[in-house]
Amino acid sequence: MEARLDMERFSIRFSLKFFFLVTLFFSLASSPWAQLEGFSQSENDKFLIPEQRIAPGEEESLTPEQRIASEEESLTSGQKIPSEEKESLTRGQKTLLLNAGSMVGISIYGLTKWEYGESSFHFYNEGWFERKTKDGGADKLGHFWSCYALSHLYSYVYRKWGYTDKEANLYGALSSLGANLFMELADGFSPSQGFSYEDMIMNIVGCGVGYVWGKSPSLASKIDFRTEYTPQFTSRDIWVFNNYDRHKFLIALKADGFNFIKNPYLRYLEFHVGYYARGYEGYEQGGPDDRRRNIHIGLGFNVSKLAQKFVNTRVLDYIQIPYTSVNKGFKLD
């Protein structure tokens, strides 16, 4: 019973991280004020008619009177550049709200579900990938994957708000780490949770890999970290992350990222290596023990590459669609 409760608690935490931040991201990214705040000189030129554009080097030769006349002409043309349009919030304020909102959401949920503040700070040793841990170590990969994916989700929002790629990548990793550190510290004050250094290490590794992959497009084009959920086609599938025994975590090596592979059909191939645990859901101490840990290898189809022919999205770089690969599993127990 205790193992089952532990698994449900982790599932709730994992679901909260994913669904709360995804919802917050879409609400902020789609708001009218969540747009780019500034434009480069070349982008500003797009809003000027040809007669108003100044060729490189000409601006220095203009007299003060000519510069003033040029500015007045551009302002009276009725075409204002976006950088002049007043926004209700700066990108710094939006960044603060996004991060504060994440922590507020975690706090509210933790106070109602995990009894935050009802115990003194304490640690909880969960173990790593041993068979007798609560999820066979699959929860550790869940922490890694969620932090990795969330760092890129935050980065996407920051780029939309006008940060450079370098800034967005760094701030995205830090925001993901901050939200997960806050949750782990808050867990330390929960009688049913406790601060897990194993979880925190995997959080740090996930954010670090997210940063490196965001900084290295060449590396990201070759290797993905994904999660796969295979449905049971029952009512339990409504709560995807609560049915943890149906998840796999995998590394996908993509042929599309290697230039020496020229055949257009072969470029859709992927090589997979993954890990999953089964039999942990519903396990009770002293009862039948069917817990087992597995690794698998296989070949997959690059669904993300195909999808990008129709829609501009990278979501499938993080999620493996079930039944799109052929795998061979190996039991570790």
FISE-105135 format. One record per residue (C-alpha): residue in one letter; x, y negated, z negated. Coordinates in Angstrom, 1 decimal, always signed. Layout:
// residues N
+----+--------+--------+--------+
| aa |     px |     py |     pz |
+----+--------+--------+--------+
|  A |      X |      Y |      Z |
...
+----+--------+--------+--------+
//
This chain:
// residues 333
+----+--------+--------+--------+
| aa |     px |     py |     pz |
+----+--------+--------+--------+
|  M |   +0.0 |   +0.0 |   +0.0 |
|  E |   +2.8 |   -2.4 |   -0.9 |
|  A |   +4.6 |   -1.7 |   +2.4 |
|  R |   +1.3 |   -2.4 |   +4.3 |
|  L |   +0.8 |   -5.7 |   +2.4 |
|  D |   +4.4 |   -6.7 |   +3.2 |
|  M |   +3.9 |   -6.1 |   +6.9 |
|  E |   +0.7 |   -8.1 |   +6.9 |
|  R |   +2.4 |  -11.0 |   +5.2 |
|  F |   +5.2 |  -11.0 |   +7.8 |
|  S |   +2.7 |  -10.8 |  +10.6 |
|  I |   +0.9 |  -13.8 |   +9.2 |
|  R |   +4.1 |  -15.8 |   +8.9 |
|  F |   +5.2 |  -14.8 |  +12.4 |
|  S |   +1.8 |  -15.7 |  +13.9 |
|  L |   +1.8 |  -19.1 |  +12.0 |
|  K |   +5.1 |  -20.1 |  +13.4 |
|  F |   +4.2 |  -19.3 |  +17.0 |
|  F |   +0.5 |  -20.4 |  +17.2 |
|  F |   +0.8 |  -23.6 |  +15.0 |
|  L |   +3.8 |  -25.0 |  +16.9 |
|  V |   +2.4 |  -24.0 |  +20.3 |
|  T |   -0.9 |  -25.7 |  +19.5 |
|  L |   +0.9 |  -28.8 |  +18.2 |
|  F |   +3.2 |  -28.9 |  +21.3 |
|  F |   +0.3 |  -28.8 |  +23.7 |
|  S |   -1.7 |  -31.5 |  +21.8 |
|  L |   +1.3 |  -33.8 |  +21.7 |
|  A |   +2.6 |  -33.1 |  +25.2 |
|  S |   -0.7 |  -33.8 |  +26.7 |
|  S |   -1.4 |  -37.0 |  +24.9 |
|  P |   -1.3 |  -40.2 |  +26.9 |
|  W |   +1.4 |  -41.6 |  +24.6 |
|  A |   +3.7 |  -38.6 |  +24.9 |
|  Q |   +5.3 |  -39.8 |  +28.1 |
|  L |   +8.8 |  -40.9 |  +29.0 |
|  E |   +9.7 |  -44.2 |  +27.4 |
|  G |  +12.4 |  -45.4 |  +29.6 |
|  F |  +13.7 |  -45.1 |  +33.2 |
|  S |  +17.1 |  -45.5 |  +34.7 |
|  Q |  +17.8 |  -48.3 |  +37.1 |
|  S |  +17.3 |  -46.0 |  +40.1 |
|  E |  +13.9 |  -45.0 |  +38.7 |
|  N |  +12.9 |  -48.6 |  +38.2 |
|  D |  +13.8 |  -49.3 |  +41.8 |
|  K |  +11.0 |  -46.9 |  +42.8 |
|  F |   +8.5 |  -49.5 |  +41.6 |
|  L |   +9.9 |  -52.3 |  +43.7 |
|  I |   +9.1 |  -53.1 |  +47.3 |
|  P |  +12.1 |  -53.1 |  +49.7 |
|  E |  +12.5 |  -56.9 |  +49.6 |
|  Q |  +12.8 |  -56.8 |  +45.9 |
|  R |  +15.6 |  -54.2 |  +45.7 |
|  I |  +19.1 |  -55.4 |  +45.2 |
|  A |  +21.9 |  -53.5 |  +46.8 |
|  P |  +24.8 |  -52.4 |  +44.6 |
|  G |  +27.3 |  -55.2 |  +44.2 |
|  E |  +24.9 |  -57.9 |  +45.3 |
|  E |  +23.7 |  -58.7 |  +41.8 |
|  E |  +27.0 |  -60.0 |  +40.7 |
|  S |  +27.1 |  -62.5 |  +43.6 |
|  L |  +23.7 |  -64.0 |  +42.7 |
|  T |  +23.5 |  -67.4 |  +41.0 |
|  P |  +21.5 |  -67.7 |  +37.8 |
|  E |  +18.7 |  -69.4 |  +39.7 |
|  Q |  +18.6 |  -66.6 |  +42.2 |
|  R |  +18.4 |  -64.0 |  +39.5 |
|  I |  +15.5 |  -65.8 |  +37.8 |
|  A |  +13.6 |  -66.1 |  +41.1 |
|  S |  +14.2 |  -62.4 |  +41.8 |
|  E |  +12.8 |  -61.4 |  +38.3 |
|  E |   +9.8 |  -63.7 |  +38.7 |
|  E |   +9.0 |  -62.3 |  +42.1 |
|  S |   +9.1 |  -58.7 |  +40.8 |
|  L |   +6.8 |  -59.6 |  +37.9 |
|  T |   +4.3 |  -61.4 |  +40.0 |
|  S |   +4.1 |  -58.6 |  +42.5 |
|  G |   +1.6 |  -56.8 |  +40.3 |
|  Q |   +3.8 |  -53.7 |  +39.9 |
|  K |   +5.1 |  -53.2 |  +36.4 |
|  I |   +7.6 |  -50.6 |  +35.7 |
|  P |   +6.7 |  -48.0 |  +33.0 |
|  S |   +9.5 |  -49.1 |  +30.7 |
|  E |   +7.6 |  -52.4 |  +30.3 |
|  E |   +4.3 |  -50.8 |  +29.4 |
|  K |   +3.8 |  -51.0 |  +25.6 |
|  E |   +3.4 |  -47.7 |  +23.9 |
|  S |   +1.8 |  -47.1 |  +20.5 |
|  L |   +4.7 |  -44.9 |  +19.2 |
|  T |   +8.4 |  -44.8 |  +20.0 |
|  R |   +9.9 |  -41.4 |  +20.8 |
|  G |  +11.7 |  -41.5 |  +17.5 |
|  Q |   +8.3 |  -41.9 |  +15.7 |
|  K |   +6.8 |  -39.1 |  +17.7 |
|  T |   +9.8 |  -36.9 |  +16.9 |
|  L |   +9.3 |  -37.6 |  +13.2 |
|  L |   +5.6 |  -36.9 |  +13.4 |
|  L |   +6.2 |  -33.6 |  +15.2 |
|  N |   +8.6 |  -32.3 |  +12.6 |
|  A |   +6.7 |  -33.6 |   +9.6 |
|  G |   +3.5 |  -32.1 |  +11.1 |
|  S |   +5.2 |  -28.7 |  +11.4 |
|  M |   +6.1 |  -28.8 |   +7.7 |
|  V |   +2.7 |  -30.1 |   +6.6 |
|  G |   +1.0 |  -27.2 |   +8.4 |
|  I |   +3.4 |  -24.7 |   +6.9 |
|  S |   +2.7 |  -26.2 |   +3.4 |
|  I |   -1.1 |  -26.1 |   +3.8 |
|  Y |   -1.1 |  -22.5 |   +4.9 |
|  G |   +1.4 |  -21.5 |   +2.3 |
|  L |   -0.5 |  -23.1 |   -0.5 |
|  T |   -3.7 |  -21.3 |   +0.5 |
|  K |   -2.3 |  -17.9 |   +1.5 |
|  W |   +1.1 |  -17.4 |   -0.1 |
|  E |   +0.5 |  -19.1 |   -3.5 |
|  Y |   +3.3 |  -21.6 |   -2.9 |
|  G |   +4.5 |  -23.2 |   -6.2 |
|  E |   +3.0 |  -20.5 |   -8.4 |
|  S |   +6.4 |  -19.0 |   -9.3 |
|  S |   +9.9 |  -20.2 |  -10.0 |
|  F |  +12.4 |  -20.0 |   -7.1 |
|  H |  +13.6 |  -16.4 |   -6.5 |
|  F |  +15.2 |  -14.3 |   -3.8 |
|  Y |  +13.9 |  -11.2 |   -2.2 |
|  N |  +16.3 |   -8.6 |   -0.7 |
|  E |  +14.5 |   -7.2 |   +2.4 |
|  G |  +17.4 |   -5.2 |   +3.9 |
|  W |  +18.3 |   -5.1 |   +7.6 |
|  F |  +17.5 |   -2.3 |  +10.0 |
|  E |  +17.4 |   +0.6 |   +7.6 |
|  R |  +14.6 |   +3.1 |   +8.1 |
|  K |  +13.1 |   +2.5 |   +4.6 |
|  T |  +12.8 |   -1.3 |   +5.0 |
|  K |   +9.3 |   -2.6 |   +5.4 |
|  D |   +9.4 |   -2.9 |   +9.2 |
|  G |  +12.5 |   -0.9 |  +10.1 |
|  G |  +14.3 |   -4.2 |  +10.9 |
|  A |  +11.9 |   -5.2 |  +13.7 |
|  D |  +10.9 |   -8.2 |  +11.6 |
|  K |  +14.5 |   -9.4 |  +11.8 |
|  L |  +14.3 |   -9.5 |  +15.5 |
|  G |  +11.0 |  -11.3 |  +15.2 |
|  H |  +12.7 |  -14.0 |  +13.2 |
|  F |  +15.5 |  -14.2 |  +15.8 |
|  W |  +13.1 |  -14.4 |  +18.8 |
|  S |  +10.7 |  -16.9 |  +17.2 |
|  C |  +13.5 |  -19.3 |  +16.4 |
|  Y |  +15.0 |  -18.9 |  +19.8 |
|  A |  +11.8 |  -19.5 |  +21.6 |
|  L |  +10.7 |  -22.4 |  +19.4 |
|  S |  +14.0 |  -24.2 |  +19.9 |
|  H |  +13.3 |  -24.2 |  +23.6 |
|  L |   +9.7 |  -25.3 |  +23.0 |
|  Y |  +10.8 |  -28.2 |  +20.9 |
|  S |  +13.4 |  -29.1 |  +23.5 |
|  Y |  +10.7 |  -29.1 |  +26.2 |
|  V |   +8.7 |  -31.7 |  +24.2 |
|  Y |  +11.7 |  -33.8 |  +23.6 |
|  R |  +12.6 |  -34.0 |  +27.3 |
|  K |   +9.0 |  -35.0 |  +28.0 |
|  W |   +9.5 |  -37.9 |  +25.6 |
|  G |  +12.6 |  -39.2 |  +27.4 |
|  Y |  +15.5 |  -37.6 |  +25.6 |
|  T |  +18.4 |  -36.5 |  +27.7 |
|  D |  +18.9 |  -32.7 |  +28.3 |
|  K |  +21.8 |  -32.7 |  +25.9 |
|  E |  +19.8 |  -34.5 |  +23.2 |
|  A |  +16.7 |  -32.5 |  +23.7 |
|  N |  +18.6 |  -29.2 |  +23.5 |
|  L |  +20.3 |  -30.2 |  +20.2 |
|  Y |  +17.3 |  -31.7 |  +18.6 |
|  G |  +15.1 |  -28.7 |  +19.7 |
|  A |  +17.5 |  -26.2 |  +17.9 |
|  L |  +17.6 |  -28.4 |  +14.8 |
|  S |  +13.8 |  -28.8 |  +14.7 |
|  S |  +13.3 |  -25.0 |  +15.0 |
|  L |  +15.9 |  -24.4 |  +12.3 |
|  G |  +14.4 |  -27.1 |  +10.0 |
|  A |  +10.9 |  -25.7 |  +10.2 |
|  N |  +12.1 |  -22.2 |   +9.5 |
|  L |  +14.4 |  -23.3 |   +6.7 |
|  F |  +11.5 |  -25.2 |   +5.1 |
|  M |   +9.3 |  -22.1 |   +5.3 |
|  E |  +12.0 |  -19.8 |   +3.9 |
|  L |  +12.7 |  -22.2 |   +1.0 |
|  A |   +8.9 |  -22.5 |   +0.3 |
|  D |   +8.7 |  -18.7 |   +0.3 |
|  G |  +11.1 |  -18.8 |   -2.6 |
|  F |   +8.4 |  -20.3 |   -4.7 |
|  S |   +5.8 |  -17.8 |   -3.7 |
|  P |   +5.2 |  -14.8 |   -6.0 |
|  S |   +4.4 |  -12.6 |   -3.0 |
|  Q |   +7.3 |  -13.7 |   -0.8 |
|  G |  +10.7 |  -14.9 |   -2.0 |
|  F |  +13.6 |  -16.4 |   -0.2 |
|  S |  +15.2 |  -13.8 |   +2.1 |
|  Y |  +18.8 |  -14.4 |   +3.1 |
|  E |  +18.4 |  -11.8 |   +5.9 |
|  D |  +15.5 |  -13.7 |   +7.4 |
|  M |  +17.5 |  -17.0 |   +7.1 |
|  I |  +20.5 |  -15.5 |   +8.8 |
|  M |  +18.4 |  -14.3 |  +11.8 |
|  N |  +16.7 |  -17.7 |  +11.9 |
|  I |  +20.1 |  -19.4 |  +12.2 |
|  V |  +21.3 |  -16.9 |  +14.8 |
|  G |  +18.1 |  -17.4 |  +16.8 |
|  C |  +18.4 |  -21.2 |  +16.8 |
|  G |  +22.1 |  -21.0 |  +17.7 |
|  V |  +21.5 |  -18.7 |  +20.6 |
|  G |  +18.6 |  -21.0 |  +21.7 |
|  Y |  +21.1 |  -23.9 |  +21.7 |
|  V |  +23.8 |  -22.1 |  +23.6 |
|  W |  +21.3 |  -20.8 |  +26.2 |
|  G |  +19.8 |  -24.3 |  +26.6 |
|  K |  +23.2 |  -25.7 |  +27.1 |
|  S |  +24.3 |  -23.1 |  +29.6 |
|  P |  +21.8 |  -22.8 |  +32.5 |
|  S |  +24.1 |  -20.2 |  +34.2 |
|  L |  +23.9 |  -18.0 |  +31.2 |
|  A |  +20.1 |  -18.5 |  +30.8 |
|  S |  +19.6 |  -17.5 |  +34.5 |
|  K |  +21.2 |  -14.1 |  +33.8 |
|  I |  +19.9 |  -13.1 |  +30.3 |
|  D |  +16.6 |  -13.5 |  +28.6 |
|  F |  +15.5 |  -12.5 |  +25.1 |
|  R |  +11.8 |  -11.4 |  +25.1 |
|  T |   +9.1 |   -9.8 |  +23.1 |
|  E |   +6.6 |   -7.3 |  +24.6 |
|  Y |   +3.2 |   -6.5 |  +23.2 |
|  T |   +1.5 |   -3.4 |  +24.5 |
|  P |   -2.3 |   -3.6 |  +23.8 |
|  Q |   -4.4 |   -0.8 |  +22.3 |
|  F |   -7.5 |   -2.2 |  +24.1 |
|  T |   -9.3 |   -2.4 |  +20.8 |
|  S |  -10.6 |   -5.3 |  +18.7 |
|  R |   -7.2 |   -5.4 |  +16.9 |
|  D |   -5.7 |   -6.9 |  +20.0 |
|  I |   -7.4 |  -10.2 |  +19.2 |
|  W |   -4.7 |  -10.7 |  +16.5 |
|  V |   -1.7 |   -9.9 |  +18.6 |
|  F |   +1.0 |  -10.5 |  +15.9 |
|  N |   -0.9 |   -8.6 |  +13.2 |
|  N |   -0.5 |   -5.4 |  +15.2 |
|  Y |   +3.2 |   -5.3 |  +14.7 |
|  D |   +3.7 |   -1.6 |  +15.6 |
|  R |   +2.9 |   -2.5 |  +19.2 |
|  H |   +5.8 |   -4.9 |  +19.7 |
|  K |   +9.2 |   -4.4 |  +21.3 |
|  F |  +12.1 |   -6.9 |  +21.4 |
|  L |  +14.4 |   -6.7 |  +24.4 |
|  I |  +17.3 |   -8.2 |  +26.3 |
|  A |  +16.7 |   -8.6 |  +30.0 |
|  L |  +19.7 |   -8.8 |  +32.4 |
|  K |  +18.4 |  -10.4 |  +35.5 |
|  A |  +19.8 |   -9.7 |  +39.0 |
|  D |  +18.5 |  -13.0 |  +40.1 |
|  G |  +21.2 |  -14.8 |  +38.1 |
|  F |  +24.1 |  -13.1 |  +40.0 |
|  N |  +25.0 |  -14.8 |  +43.3 |
|  F |  +26.8 |  -11.7 |  +44.7 |
|  I |  +23.4 |   -9.9 |  +44.9 |
|  K |  +22.2 |  -11.0 |  +48.3 |
|  N |  +19.2 |   -8.7 |  +48.9 |
|  P |  +16.1 |  -10.6 |  +48.2 |
|  Y |  +14.3 |   -7.6 |  +46.9 |
|  L |  +17.1 |   -6.4 |  +44.6 |
|  R |  +17.1 |   -9.9 |  +43.0 |
|  Y |  +13.7 |   -9.0 |  +41.4 |
|  L |  +15.4 |   -6.2 |  +39.4 |
|  E |  +16.2 |   -6.4 |  +35.7 |
|  F |  +18.1 |   -4.1 |  +33.3 |
|  H |  +16.5 |   -3.9 |  +29.9 |
|  V |  +17.9 |   -2.9 |  +26.4 |
|  G |  +15.4 |   -3.1 |  +23.5 |
|  Y |  +14.5 |   -2.1 |  +20.0 |
|  Y |  +11.2 |   -1.2 |  +18.4 |
|  A |   +9.9 |   +0.4 |  +15.2 |
|  R |   +6.8 |   +2.6 |  +15.0 |
|  G |   +4.8 |   +4.2 |  +12.2 |
|  Y |   +5.3 |   +1.4 |   +9.6 |
|  E |   +1.8 |   +0.0 |   +9.8 |
|  G |   -0.4 |   +1.8 |   +7.3 |
|  Y |   +2.4 |   +3.7 |   +5.7 |
|  E |   +2.0 |   +4.2 |   +1.9 |
|  Q |   +4.6 |   +5.4 |   -0.5 |
|  G |   +4.2 |   +9.1 |   -1.1 |
|  G |   +2.0 |   +9.7 |   +1.9 |
|  P |   +2.8 |  +11.1 |   +5.4 |
|  D |   +6.0 |   +9.4 |   +6.7 |
|  D |   +6.1 |   +9.0 |  +10.4 |
|  R |   +8.3 |   +5.9 |  +10.4 |
|  R |  +10.8 |   +5.8 |  +13.2 |
|  R |  +13.2 |   +3.4 |  +14.8 |
|  N |  +13.9 |   +3.4 |  +18.5 |
|  I |  +16.1 |   +1.9 |  +21.2 |
|  H |  +15.3 |   +1.9 |  +24.8 |
|  I |  +16.9 |   +1.2 |  +28.2 |
|  G |  +15.2 |   +0.8 |  +31.5 |
|  L |  +14.6 |   -1.1 |  +34.7 |
|  G |  +12.1 |   -3.9 |  +35.0 |
|  F |  +10.5 |   -6.3 |  +37.5 |
|  N |  +11.2 |  -10.0 |  +37.2 |
|  V |   +7.7 |  -11.2 |  +36.8 |
|  S |   +8.9 |  -14.7 |  +35.9 |
|  K |  +10.6 |  -15.1 |  +39.3 |
|  L |   +7.4 |  -14.1 |  +41.1 |
|  A |   +5.2 |  -16.4 |  +39.0 |
|  Q |   +7.4 |  -19.4 |  +39.7 |
|  K |   +6.4 |  -19.2 |  +43.4 |
|  F |   +2.9 |  -20.2 |  +42.3 |
|  V |   +3.3 |  -22.2 |  +39.1 |
|  N |   +6.1 |  -24.1 |  +37.5 |
|  T |   +6.5 |  -22.2 |  +34.2 |
|  R |   +9.2 |  -20.4 |  +32.3 |
|  V |   +6.9 |  -18.7 |  +29.7 |
|  L |   +7.6 |  -15.3 |  +31.1 |
|  D |  +11.3 |  -15.8 |  +30.4 |
|  Y |  +10.3 |  -15.2 |  +26.7 |
|  I |   +7.4 |  -12.7 |  +27.1 |
|  Q |   +7.7 |   -9.3 |  +28.8 |
|  I |   +4.5 |   -8.2 |  +30.5 |
|  P |   +3.7 |   -4.6 |  +29.6 |
|  Y |   +3.8 |   -1.9 |  +32.3 |
|  T |   +6.2 |   -3.9 |  +34.4 |
|  S |   +9.3 |   -1.8 |  +33.5 |
|  V |  +10.3 |   +1.9 |  +33.4 |
|  N |  +12.0 |   +2.8 |  +30.1 |
|  K |  +13.7 |   +5.7 |  +28.4 |
|  G |  +13.5 |   +5.7 |  +24.6 |
|  F |  +15.9 |   +7.2 |  +22.1 |
|  K |  +14.9 |   +7.9 |  +18.5 |
|  L |  +17.3 |   +6.8 |  +15.8 |
|  D |  +15.7 |   +8.9 |  +13.1 |
+----+--------+--------+--------+
//
